[in-house]
Amino acid sequence: MQTVPTRSSLTDCGLPGIRQIPYGVHMCQFYDGPEELAAALVPYFIAGLRANERCIWVCAEPLPAVDAKARLAAAGVDVDAALASGALILRDFSEWYAESSHLKGLEVVKQWLEAEERALAEGYQGIRITGNVTFLTPDTWSMFMDYEKAVDQAFNGRRIVTLCTYPRAGTGAAEVAEVLHRHSCALEHPDEGWQILTAAR
């Protein structure tokens, strides 16, 4: 009987100082400005492309889709080829999270799971996601935290790697605690390398 090769449960994070991460992980990062944001997301997605994962970058200020594309190209990625093949998807946040200025909320979780199923059916190892949440307002914060909680539960055990990025400026201590509580872990860049901080669950 021929055995079917099993997929690894681990994948390369791409960030210096962090080696492999498990599929199903739901990470977060607090950043200052576009340079720090790009320093995390560009190598994160380069690693995903190398691992044959479908990479989905949901962009927002201070790094909209046009700038994200330029950053990847500057790092040596053939962005046009990756976009044409479907290995890379770059979208501004309004295409994913908003409709008529109202968040879709939990409907987005279903979209992600369907995206994972399509990617696997097309021969990818899984999907790699990021979303930058500068579009949140005090009125939409609570709804989005419900969404993050649902994501954390739904992605567990799936072939999905997720990194949610939050601007440090304007995010208070109570909000930081909420974000940490709804993610598997947080990424921190205290020096030349990156570290994983286990979230309080």
N, C-alpha and C positions, 0 to 999 in steps of 0.2 A: 504494500500500500504506500502510495506517495504521500509524504507529509507536506502540509502547507506551511511555509515559513511564518513564524510568528513575528508580529511587529514589536519592536522594542517599546517598553513603557516609558522610556526616557528620551529626551532630545536635548540638543545643544542650546543653551540660553543665548550665547553670542557675546555676553558681556565679560570683559576681563575680570578675573577673580571668581566668577561663577561658572561652574562646569555644567553638568547636565541637570535638567529640571524634569519633573514628571509631567506627562500629559495629564490634563485635567486641572493643572495649577491655575489659580486666579490671582495674579499679582497686582500690586499697585506701586506707584512711585509719585513722590512729591518733587516738583522741579522748580527751578528759578530760570525763566527765560528760554528762548528758542534754542540756544546753544546747548544747554544742559538737556533739554528734551531730545534734540537730535542725537546727542552723544549716547543716549540710551536706545533710541528707537532704530537708528540706522544699523548698528551691529546686530540688534535683536532680529531685524528682518533679513539681513544678509544671512544669518545663521538659519533662519527658517527656509529661505530659498534654497540654500545648500542641502537642507534636510528633506527637500521635496515636499514641503508643506505649502499649502495655499495661504498666502499672506494677505491679510486684509487690514489696511491702515485707514481708520476713520479719523479724519483730520479736522482740526479746528485751530483758530488763533492760539498761540503765536506761530503756528507752523501749518498753514493751510496746504491743501493737496498739491498745488503748484510748487510750493517750496519743498514739500516732502519729496516730490519727484526729483527736484534739482539736487537735494542732499544725497539721495540714493545714487544718482548718476555720478556725482562728484566722488563717491566712494567706490566707483568702478562697476556698479550694477548696470546691465543693459536693460534699462527700465522699459523702453518701448517693446522689446522682445518679451519681457516678463508680463507686461500688461496684455500684449496680443495673445499670449498663450493661456492667460488666465491664472498664471502662477501668482501674480500680484494684482491686487485690487486697491486702488486709491480713491477714496471718496471723502467729500466734505461731510461734516456731521449731519447736516440737514437732510441728506439723502438716506440716512440710517435711523436717526433718532427722532426726527421731527416731521410733523405733518400739520399744516395749517397752524403753525406755531405751538402745537401741543405735542408733548412727548408721547411716543407710542408705548413706552414703558415695557410691560411684560411681553407684549407682542414681539419685541426684538429678541427675546430669549429663543422663541420658536424659530425665528429667522436664522439665528446662529446655529441651532441644531440641524436645521435643514441644510445650511451651508456646509457643515461638517459632513453630512451624509452624501451630498453631491461630490465633495472633494474626494472622499474615500472611493466612491463609485468611479471616479475619473482617474484613479491611480495615485492620488496624493497620500502622504503619510498621515495627514491631518490638516488642521488649519491653525494659523497663528494670527492673533488679533491684537490690535490696540485701539483704544478710543481716548481722545483727549477731551476733558469735560469742562472747558472754559465757557461753554454755552449755558451752564447751569445758573439758575437764579434762586433766590430764597424761596420762591413759590414752587419751583420744580425740584428742589433738593430732596425733600422727603420721598417723592415719587421715585427719584433716581436711586435713592438708597434702598428702596424696596426692590428695584430692578437689580441692583448689585447683589442683594441677598439671594434673589432668585437665580442669578447667574452662578453664584458660588455653589449653590446646590445642584443646579442642572448640569454644570460642566464637569462635576466630579466623576472621574472614570471615563470621560470622553476623550477623543483624540483632538483636544483643543488646548492651546496655550494662550493665555490672555494676560495682557499688561495694560492696566487702566492708569492713565496719567492725570494728576491733579496739580494745578498751580499752587505753589506754596503761599504766594501772596494772596491775602484775602481769605485764606482758609484758617479758621480759628481752631483752638485746641479741641473743642467739642466735636467739630466736624472731622478733624483728623482722626479722632478716636472712633467715630462712626465708620469712616472709610476702612480703617485697619480691621475693625470687627467684621467687616463684610468681605474680606479677602483672605486668601490662604497665607499670604506673606507680603512683605514690602521690600522694595529694593532701595538701597542707600549707596551713595557714592562719596564716602568720607575722605578718600585720598586717591591714589592712582588706580585702585581696583574697586570693584563693586562687592557689596555684601547683601545677603538675604537676611532680613529680620523676620522672625516668626511672629505672626499677628496674635494678639490676645483674642481667643475665641470664646 
